[in-house]
């Protein structure tokens, strides 16, 4: 299931944010400026809809959202809680 999470998140960044498909799981997305803060709202809507999770404002930190790898872990954790 986790690879499916990762693939969907990566595809979101490619399709919706114009990120190159060559991004890696550990590329910094927000802190590097590769993705803008405006895309954070789109990402939150996508994550909540696609993975049937709720994200609180306190959870929207770079620790959870800056790479595909941390996003994948965050989503997997939310799905099991």
N, CA, C and O atoms as a Tinker XYZ file with bonds, in Angstrom:
   324  protein
     1  N      0.819000   -1.185000    0.000000    73     2
     2  CA     0.000000    0.000000    0.000000    64     1     3
     3  C      0.870000    1.259000    0.000000    63     2     4     5
     4  O      0.531000    2.243000   -0.658000    81     3
     5  N      1.988000    1.236000    0.732000    73     3     6
     6  CA     2.798000    2.436000    0.872000    64     5     7
     7  C      3.344000    2.933000   -0.461000    63     6     8     9
     8  O      3.404000    4.142000   -0.686000    81     7
     9  N      3.748000    2.014000   -1.359000    73     7    10
    10  CA     4.234000    2.471000   -2.656000    64     9    11
    11  C      3.130000    3.171000   -3.422000    63    10    12    13
    12  O      3.389000    4.121000   -4.162000    81    11
    13  N      1.905000    2.713000   -3.253000    73    11    14
    14  CA     0.767000    3.362000   -3.882000    64    13    15
    15  C      0.612000    4.788000   -3.353000    63    14    16    17
    16  O      0.325000    5.708000   -4.118000    81    15
    17  N      0.800000    4.969000   -2.055000    73    15    18
    18  CA     0.752000    6.299000   -1.452000    64    17    19
    19  C      1.816000    7.172000   -2.084000    63    18    20    21
    20  O      1.534000    8.287000   -2.523000    81    19
    21  N      3.027000    6.671000   -2.131000    73    19    22
    22  CA     4.155000    7.423000   -2.682000    64    21    23
    23  C      3.913000    7.796000   -4.140000    63    22    24    25
    24  O      4.163000    8.932000   -4.541000    81    23
    25  N      3.437000    6.861000   -4.918000    73    23    26
    26  CA     3.190000    7.120000   -6.344000    64    25    27
    27  C      2.118000    8.196000   -6.535000    63    26    28    29
    28  O      2.260000    9.072000   -7.388000    81    27
    29  N      1.060000    8.128000   -5.750000    73    27    30
    30  CA    -0.014000    9.107000   -5.869000    64    29    31
    31  C      0.449000   10.500000   -5.459000    63    30    32    33
    32  O      0.091000   11.489000   -6.099000    81    31
    33  N      1.243000   10.580000   -4.397000    73    31    34
    34  CA     1.758000   11.871000   -3.947000    64    33    35
    35  C      2.695000   12.458000   -4.995000    63    34    36    37
    36  O      2.606000   13.642000   -5.318000    81    35
    37  N      3.579000   11.645000   -5.518000    73    35    38
    38  CA     4.511000   12.130000   -6.548000    64    37    39
    39  C      3.741000   12.617000   -7.772000    63    38    40    41
    40  O      4.062000   13.665000   -8.332000    81    39
    41  N      2.739000   11.868000   -8.183000    73    39    42
    42  CA     1.954000   12.257000   -9.350000    64    41    43
    43  C      1.213000   13.564000   -9.108000    63    42    44    45
    44  O      1.050000   14.367000  -10.027000    81    43
    45  N      0.765000   13.779000   -7.877000    73    43    46
    46  CA     0.129000   15.054000   -7.538000    64    45    47
    47  C      1.094000   16.210000   -7.791000    63    46    48    49
    48  O      0.718000   17.200000   -8.419000    81    47
    49  N      2.320000   16.098000   -7.313000    73    47    50
    50  CA     3.290000   17.183000   -7.484000    64    49    51
    51  C      3.637000   17.409000   -8.954000    63    50    52    53
    52  O      3.853000   18.547000   -9.373000    81    51
    53  N      3.689000   16.347000   -9.727000    73    51    54
    54  CA     3.979000   16.477000  -11.160000    64    53    55
    55  C      2.802000   17.137000  -11.874000    63    54    56    57
    56  O      2.988000   18.082000  -12.641000    81    55
    57  N      1.600000   16.642000  -11.623000    73    55    58
    58  CA     0.414000   17.123000  -12.336000    64    57    59
    59  C     -0.049000   18.509000  -11.886000    63    58    60    61
    60  O     -0.382000   19.353000  -12.718000    81    59
    61  N     -0.072000   18.740000  -10.602000    73    59    62
    62  CA    -0.678000   19.949000  -10.063000    64    61    63
    63  C      0.308000   21.080000   -9.763000    63    62    64    65
    64  O     -0.079000   22.248000   -9.723000    81    63
    65  N      1.565000   20.738000   -9.556000    73    63    66
    66  CA     2.536000   21.754000   -9.139000    64    65    67
    67  C      3.635000   21.988000  -10.174000    63    66    68    69
    68  O      4.494000   22.850000   -9.988000    81    67
    69  N      3.607000   21.226000  -11.255000    73    67    70
    70  CA     4.597000   21.413000  -12.309000    64    69    71
    71  C      5.994000   20.944000  -11.951000    63    70    72    73
    72  O      6.974000   21.391000  -12.549000    81    71
    73  N      6.094000   20.050000  -10.986000    73    71    74
    74  CA     7.388000   19.512000  -10.576000    64    73    75
    75  C      7.815000   18.456000  -11.588000    63    74    76    77
    76  O      6.987000   17.692000  -12.084000    81    75
    77  N      9.095000   18.417000  -11.886000    73    75    78
    78  CA     9.624000   17.427000  -12.825000    64    77    79
    79  C      9.412000   16.008000  -12.286000    63    78    80    81
    80  O      9.522000   15.773000  -11.083000    81    79
    81  N      9.115000   15.086000  -13.165000    73    79    82
    82  CA     8.883000   13.691000  -12.777000    64    81    83
    83  C     10.141000   13.022000  -12.233000    63    82    84    85
    84  O     10.078000   11.917000  -11.695000    81    83
    85  N     11.269000   13.685000  -12.373000    73    83    86
    86  CA    12.534000   13.106000  -11.898000    64    85    87
    87  C     12.792000   13.378000  -10.417000    63    86    88    89
    88  O     13.851000   13.010000   -9.907000    81    87
    89  N     11.850000   14.014000   -9.712000    73    87    90
    90  CA    12.061000   14.271000   -8.284000    64    89    91
    91  C     12.223000   12.952000   -7.550000    63    90    92    93
    92  O     11.641000   11.934000   -7.923000    81    91
    93  N     13.023000   12.994000   -6.505000    73    91    94
    94  CA    13.244000   11.790000   -5.703000    64    93    95
    95  C     12.418000   11.875000   -4.427000    63    94    96    97
    96  O     11.846000   12.917000   -4.104000    81    95
    97  N     12.368000   10.775000   -3.721000    73    95    98
    98  CA    11.596000   10.715000   -2.481000    64    97    99
    99  C     12.147000   11.644000   -1.413000    63    98   100   101
   100  O     11.419000   12.045000   -0.504000    81    99
   101  N     13.426000   11.991000   -1.512000    73    99   102
   102  CA    14.047000   12.807000   -0.473000    64   101   103
   103  C     14.282000   14.260000   -0.892000    63   102   104   105
   104  O     14.833000   15.038000   -0.114000    81   103
   105  N     13.879000   14.637000   -2.098000    73   103   106
   106  CA    14.021000   16.038000   -2.519000    64   105   107
   107  C     13.148000   16.926000   -1.642000    63   106   108   109
   108  O     11.979000   16.629000   -1.396000    81   107
   109  N     13.739000   18.016000   -1.177000    73   107   110
   110  CA    12.969000   18.968000   -0.374000    64   109   111
   111  C     12.064000   19.761000   -1.301000    63   110   112   113
   112  O     12.526000   20.361000   -2.272000    81   111
   113  N     10.785000   19.760000   -1.000000    73   111   114
   114  CA     9.798000   20.381000   -1.873000    64   113   115
   115  C      9.500000   21.820000   -1.469000    63   114   116   117
   116  O      9.631000   22.734000   -2.284000    81   115
   117  N      9.107000   22.022000   -0.241000    73   115   118
   118  CA     8.701000   23.356000    0.212000    64   117   119
   119  C      9.891000   24.189000    0.672000    63   118   120   121
   120  O      9.995000   25.361000    0.309000    81   119
   121  N     10.794000   23.609000    1.466000    73   119   122
   122  CA    11.900000   24.397000    2.010000    64   121   123
   123  C     12.895000   24.825000    0.935000    63   122   124   125
   124  O     13.629000   25.795000    1.125000    81   123
   125  N     12.927000   24.116000   -0.185000    73   123   126
   126  CA    13.822000   24.482000   -1.282000    64   125   127
   127  C     13.182000   25.486000   -2.236000    63   126   128   129
   128  O     13.865000   26.074000   -3.075000    81   127
   129  N     11.873000   25.680000   -2.105000    73   127   130
   130  CA    11.158000   26.559000   -3.019000    64   129   131
   131  C     10.693000   25.861000   -4.284000    63   130   132   133
   132  O     10.117000   26.496000   -5.168000    81   131
   133  N     10.936000   24.564000   -4.378000    73   131   134
   134  CA    10.495000   23.796000   -5.550000    64   133   135
   135  C      8.973000   23.853000   -5.682000    63   134   136   137
   136  O      8.436000   23.882000   -6.789000    81   135
   137  N      8.290000   23.869000   -4.543000    73   135   138
   138  CA     6.840000   23.970000   -4.498000    64   137   139
   139  C      6.496000   25.173000   -3.619000    63   138   140   141
   140  O      7.124000   25.384000   -2.582000    81   139
   141  N      5.507000   25.955000   -4.030000    73   139   142
   142  CA     5.165000   27.163000   -3.276000    64   141   143
   143  C      4.195000   26.856000   -2.139000    63   142   144   145
   144  O      3.547000   25.811000   -2.112000    81   143
   145  N      4.118000   27.787000   -1.214000    73   143   146
   146  CA     3.198000   27.617000   -0.089000    64   145   147
   147  C      1.742000   27.595000   -0.546000    63   146   148   149
   148  O      0.891000   27.024000    0.136000    81   147
   149  N      1.452000   28.199000   -1.671000    73   147   150
   150  CA     0.089000   28.161000   -2.218000    64   149   151
   151  C     -0.310000   26.720000   -2.538000    63   150   152   153
   152  O     -1.471000   26.339000   -2.388000    81   151
   153  N      0.662000   25.930000   -2.977000    73   151   154
   154  CA     0.380000   24.532000   -3.288000    64   153   155
   155  C      0.054000   23.709000   -2.046000    63   154   156   157
   156  O     -0.488000   22.609000   -2.154000    81   155
   157  N      0.381000   24.236000   -0.865000    73   155   158
   158  CA     0.086000   23.514000    0.371000    64   157   159
   159  C     -1.418000   23.295000    0.521000    63   158   160   161
   160  O     -1.848000   22.220000    0.937000    81   159
   161  N     -2.210000   24.293000    0.189000    73   159   162
   162  CA    -3.668000   24.155000    0.286000    64   161   163
   163  C     -4.155000   23.064000   -0.663000    63   162   164   165
   164  O     -4.974000   22.224000   -0.289000    81   163
   165  N     -3.646000   23.084000   -1.891000    73   163   166
   166  CA    -4.017000   22.048000   -2.857000    64   165   167
   167  C     -3.604000   20.673000   -2.342000    63   166   168   169
   168  O     -4.348000   19.702000   -2.477000    81   167
   169  N     -2.426000   20.598000   -1.760000    73   167   170
   170  CA    -1.932000   19.329000   -1.234000    64   169   171
   171  C     -2.820000   18.823000   -0.102000    63   170   172   173
   172  O     -3.145000   17.637000   -0.053000    81   171
   173  N     -3.209000   19.698000    0.794000    73   171   174
   174  CA    -4.076000   19.288000    1.903000    64   173   175
   175  C     -5.411000   18.746000    1.400000    63   174   176   177
   176  O     -5.885000   17.716000    1.878000    81   175
   177  N     -6.011000   19.434000    0.445000    73   175   178
   178  CA    -7.275000   18.974000   -0.133000    64   177   179
   179  C     -7.082000   17.611000   -0.797000    63   178   180   181
   180  O     -7.911000   16.714000   -0.639000    81   179
   181  N     -5.990000   17.461000   -1.536000    73   179   182
   182  CA    -5.688000   16.192000   -2.200000    64   181   183
   183  C     -5.517000   15.063000   -1.180000    63   182   184   185
   184  O     -6.133000   14.006000   -1.317000    81   183
   185  N     -4.689000   15.283000   -0.168000    73   183   186
   186  CA    -4.416000   14.233000    0.817000    64   185   187
   187  C     -5.682000   13.805000    1.545000    63   186   188   189
   188  O     -5.929000   12.612000    1.722000    81   187
   189  N     -6.485000   14.783000    1.967000    73   187   190
   190  CA    -7.704000   14.446000    2.696000    64   189   191
   191  C     -8.705000   13.709000    1.819000    63   190   192   193
   192  O     -9.384000   12.796000    2.289000    81   191
   193  N     -8.802000   14.091000    0.564000    73   191   194
   194  CA    -9.736000   13.434000   -0.340000    64   193   195
   195  C     -9.259000   12.086000   -0.835000    63   194   196   197
   196  O    -10.015000   11.114000   -0.844000    81   195
   197  N     -8.010000   12.030000   -1.243000    73   195   198
   198  CA    -7.455000   10.804000   -1.843000    64   197   199
   199  C     -7.266000    9.684000   -0.817000    63   198   200   201
   200  O     -7.495000    8.513000   -1.120000    81   199
   201  N     -6.846000   10.049000    0.397000    73   199   202
   202  CA    -6.489000    9.033000    1.383000    64   201   203
   203  C     -7.458000    8.973000    2.559000    63   202   204   205
   204  O     -7.230000    8.234000    3.517000    81   203
   205  N     -8.540000    9.751000    2.487000    73   203   206
   206  CA    -9.577000    9.741000    3.513000    64   205   207
   207  C     -8.997000    9.969000    4.911000    63   206   208   209
   208  O     -9.259000    9.208000    5.843000    81   207
   209  N     -8.204000   11.036000    5.030000    73   207   210
   210  CA    -7.620000   11.412000    6.316000    64   209   211
   211  C     -7.997000   12.857000    6.622000    63   210   212   213
   212  O     -8.440000   13.590000    5.738000    81   211
   213  N     -7.823000   13.258000    7.861000    73   211   214
   214  CA    -8.001000   14.645000    8.284000    64   213   215
   215  C     -6.643000   15.157000    8.759000    63   214   216   217
   216  O     -5.953000   14.492000    9.532000    81   215
   217  N     -6.272000   16.336000    8.289000    73   215   218
   218  CA    -4.999000   16.941000    8.661000    64   217   219
   219  C     -5.294000   18.200000    9.472000    63   218   220   221
   220  O     -5.977000   19.108000    9.000000    81   219
   221  N     -4.776000   18.242000   10.684000    73   219   222
   222  CA    -4.988000   19.426000   11.516000    64   221   223
   223  C     -3.935000   20.479000   11.166000    63   222   224   225
   224  O     -2.859000   20.138000   10.675000    81   223
   225  N     -4.235000   21.750000   11.415000    73   223   226
   226  CA    -3.258000   22.809000   11.130000    64   225   227
   227  C     -1.918000   22.588000   11.839000    63   226   228   229
   228  O     -0.873000   22.949000   11.297000    81   227
   229  N     -1.933000   22.013000   13.018000    73   227   230
   230  CA    -0.688000   21.765000   13.752000    64   229   231
   231  C      0.194000   20.713000   13.087000    63   230   232   233
   232  O      1.394000   20.651000   13.351000    81   231
   233  N     -0.389000   19.896000   12.237000    73   231   234
   234  CA     0.372000   18.839000   11.559000    64   233   235
   235  C      1.029000   19.317000   10.265000    63   234   236   237
   236  O      1.835000   18.592000    9.682000    81   235
   237  N      0.700000   20.513000    9.814000    73   235   238
   238  CA     1.220000   21.004000    8.537000    64   237   239
   239  C      2.587000   21.660000    8.730000    63   238   240   241
   240  O      2.734000   22.877000    8.614000    81   239
   241  N      3.571000   20.832000    9.024000    73   239   242
   242  CA     4.937000   21.307000    9.232000    64   241   243
   243  C      5.865000   20.688000    8.195000    63   242   244   245
   244  O      5.520000   19.709000    7.534000    81   243
   245  N      7.039000   21.276000    8.069000    73   243   246
   246  CA     8.022000   20.705000    7.144000    64   245   247
   247  C      8.432000   19.305000    7.567000    63   246   248   249
   248  O      8.812000   18.493000    6.724000    81   247
   249  N      8.361000   19.010000    8.858000    73   247   250
   250  CA     8.692000   17.657000    9.322000    64   249   251
   251  C      7.795000   16.618000    8.666000    63   250   252   253
   252  O      8.227000   15.490000    8.426000    81   251
   253  N      6.565000   16.979000    8.376000    73   251   254
   254  CA     5.610000   16.043000    7.770000    64   253   255
   255  C      5.464000   16.214000    6.264000    63   254   256   257
   256  O      5.081000   15.269000    5.575000    81   255
   257  N      5.761000   17.401000    5.739000    73   255   258
   258  CA     5.349000   17.737000    4.380000    64   257   259
   259  C      6.474000   18.102000    3.411000    63   258   260   261
   260  O      6.181000   18.414000    2.257000    81   259
   261  N      7.729000   18.079000    3.815000    73   259   262
   262  CA     8.771000   18.630000    2.942000    64   261   263
   263  C      9.296000   17.676000    1.881000    63   262   264   265
   264  O      9.884000   18.123000    0.896000    81   263
   265  N      9.103000   16.383000    2.052000    73   263   266
   266  CA     9.566000   15.436000    1.032000    64   265   267
   267  C      8.463000   14.414000    0.756000    63   266   268   269
   268  O      7.533000   14.259000    1.547000    81   267
   269  N      8.577000   13.739000   -0.348000    73   267   270
   270  CA     7.614000   12.677000   -0.653000    64   269   271
   271  C      7.718000   11.581000    0.405000    63   270   272   273
   272  O      6.711000   10.995000    0.804000    81   271
   273  N      8.928000   11.312000    0.850000    73   271   274
   274  CA     9.146000   10.284000    1.863000    64   273   275
   275  C      8.437000   10.634000    3.178000    63   274   276   277
   276  O      7.775000    9.776000    3.763000    81   275
   277  N      8.566000   11.883000    3.652000    73   275   278
   278  CA     7.906000   12.253000    4.908000    64   277   279
   279  C      6.390000   12.315000    4.729000    63   278   280   281
   280  O      5.642000   11.981000    5.649000    81   279
   281  N      5.941000   12.735000    3.565000    73   279   282
   282  CA     4.500000   12.735000    3.289000    64   281   283
   283  C      3.932000   11.323000    3.296000    63   282   284   285
   284  O      2.860000   11.076000    3.849000    81   283
   285  N      4.654000   10.404000    2.680000    73   283   286
   286  CA     4.208000    9.010000    2.652000    64   285   287
   287  C      4.081000    8.455000    4.072000    63   286   288   289
   288  O      3.087000    7.808000    4.401000    81   287
   289  N      5.078000    8.705000    4.902000    73   287   290
   290  CA     5.042000    8.241000    6.294000    64   289   291
   291  C      3.889000    8.880000    7.057000    63   290   292   293
   292  O      3.197000    8.211000    7.825000    81   291
   293  N      3.689000   10.166000    6.844000    73   291   294
   294  CA     2.605000   10.888000    7.511000    64   293   295
   295  C      1.248000   10.297000    7.141000    63   294   296   297
   296  O      0.428000   10.026000    8.018000    81   295
   297  N      1.012000   10.099000    5.853000    73   295   298
   298  CA    -0.263000    9.552000    5.394000    64   297   299
   299  C     -0.475000    8.134000    5.930000    63   298   300   301
   300  O     -1.565000    7.800000    6.394000    81   299
   301  N      0.557000    7.309000    5.868000    73   299   302
   302  CA     0.437000    5.926000    6.365000    64   301   303
   303  C      0.103000    5.924000    7.840000    63   302   304   305
   304  O     -0.723000    5.131000    8.292000    81   303
   305  N      0.742000    6.810000    8.601000    73   303   306
   306  CA     0.469000    6.898000   10.037000    64   305   307
   307  C     -0.964000    7.355000   10.289000    63   306   308   309
   308  O     -1.639000    6.809000   11.162000    81   307
   309  N     -1.436000    8.345000    9.542000    73   307   310
   310  CA    -2.800000    8.846000    9.704000    64   309   311
   311  C     -3.836000    7.765000    9.366000    63   310   312   313
   312  O     -4.893000    7.698000    9.993000    81   311
   313  N     -3.532000    6.931000    8.385000    73   311   314
   314  CA    -4.476000    5.893000    7.993000    64   313   315
   315  C     -4.603000    4.795000    9.044000    63   314   316   317
   316  O     -5.634000    4.127000    9.130000    81   315
   317  N     -3.561000    4.612000    9.834000    73   315   318
   318  CA    -3.604000    3.554000   10.845000    64   317   319
   319  C     -4.064000    4.079000   12.203000    63   318   320   321
   320  O     -4.275000    3.296000   13.129000    81   319
   321  N     -4.220000    5.383000   12.328000    73   319   322
   322  CA    -4.641000    5.911000   13.648000    64   321   323
   323  C     -6.125000    6.212000   13.676000    63   322   324
   324  O     -6.645000    6.659000   14.698000    81   323
